[in-house]
Amino acid sequence: MLIKKDYEFDRSHIWHPYTSMKKPLQCYQVVSAKGCRLKLDNGKYLIDGMSSWLSVIHGYNHPRLNCAIKTQIKKMSHVMFGGITHPSAITLCRKLIDIMPSSLECIFLSDSGSVSIEVAMKMALQYWLGNNQNRQKFLALQHSYHGDTFAAISVCDPNNSMHHLWKGYVNKNYFASVPICNFSDDWDIKYFDHFAFLIKKHHKNLAAVIIEPILQGAGGMRIYHYKYLQLVRKYCDIYGVLLIADEIATGFGRTGKLFACEHANIEPDILCIGKALTGGTTTLAATITTRKIANKISNSQANCFMHGPTFMGNPIACAVAAENISMLQNNDWINQVDNIEKQLRKNLLPLKLLHQVSDVRILGAIGIVETYKLINIITIQKFFVEQGVWIRPFGRLIYITPAYTIKQEELEKLTKSIKLAIENPLNFL
Ligand SMILES: *Cc1c(COP(=O)(O)O)cnc(C)c1O
């Protein structure tokens, strides 16, 4: 009885991501989680294929991350960052600089991925003000996703983020087309024509180009060729436009490189990280830039960078993020991600032969199956839970981004469930 009451309360009072209060989708109550397993209130376990939106890379309830949090709590949970610094922030930022491309050395800590994008865009705008230029436009990619706050929305694909809904609030920016072009596919320079055209035409008003390197996430789970990314860097240099890389989804090993920019061997001028930064334990994001840009920002009329969230540099978040990076520095993730990629290739690529499937894309610890028909999210979610797995598709996409620590048999169960789900016509609209 009590359980039912909780669900009713949830349905009538609590918003969930991208849902209606009037007609909410069903929710499942998770009471605890460990490794790659979620425990439901009915005692059932689900194998988790999502790592909570690419964040829980070492699995849930990891003793080392837990220990970092507990140790920090005993000292202090929070202290303001204005006029005060603390060991956890310093340790974390030293580690970040260790693992970043060498040109990136000035770090702004913030609360969430979307905020780190706002910060990056402000940095670009203020950089140009410091150069006595008023450049206010951004060039992004079609199918991009950079977050849900207003500046971030303005660089999201206009169709996905429904720019028409926010007309008047959201600035108009430019959007270049990107190929779906897997690593094994042949590169063709014509894929870059639209981007080249736009940057050539508008560069005098462009503060920055903003992109998700190699993998476009929530805007369509698309993978594009590293040569496109190399050309983006080259054209930004030719036309004197800053490059912002949004590595919020791709950072920390997900694509098989520590940062996806490494696939193209390029360095951005401003880099955003979030999601896996704390190993999926607490919210934290960061925007990192070069000394040159930081100095120009301080030349702007404001004399400083105009941002400062209340929970900036939260000590618990910094402590656990530093521990997460220490764990990554053991380099176990390289083999783990490589093994996941191999297993995904073996078990998901054959699904291309199914008549329901239009494409299968794999990169690092990411497996994506695209279907011709729209997925019925209500029935497929139930189906997956009955199978004992947690996979949350959207649109025409069934994808998994498991923790790097997932066991071979757990991953096998996920890919088998995907095949079964696709073969069941009830799971499509
Ligand atoms: C998730 C995500 C964001 C937004 O991060 P939040 O923490 O949800 O605000 C921005 N960009 C990319 C590429 C993301 O995957």
The ligand as a Gaussian input file, in Angstrom:
#p B3LYP/6-31G(d) Opt

LIG

0 1
 C       24.379000      16.011000     -21.075000
 C       25.010000      16.956000     -21.990000
 C       24.971000      18.346000     -21.772000
 C       24.206000      18.961000     -20.618000
 O       24.699000      18.571000     -19.375000
 P       23.722000      18.664000     -18.088000
 O       24.608000      18.251000     -16.959000
 O       22.595000      17.719000     -18.353000
 O       23.272000      20.061000     -17.980000
 C       25.615000      19.171000     -22.673000
 N       26.270000      18.663000     -23.735000
 C       26.336000      17.348000     -23.979000
 C       27.096000      16.849000     -25.165000
 C       25.706000      16.443000     -23.123000
 O       25.745000      15.137000     -23.374000

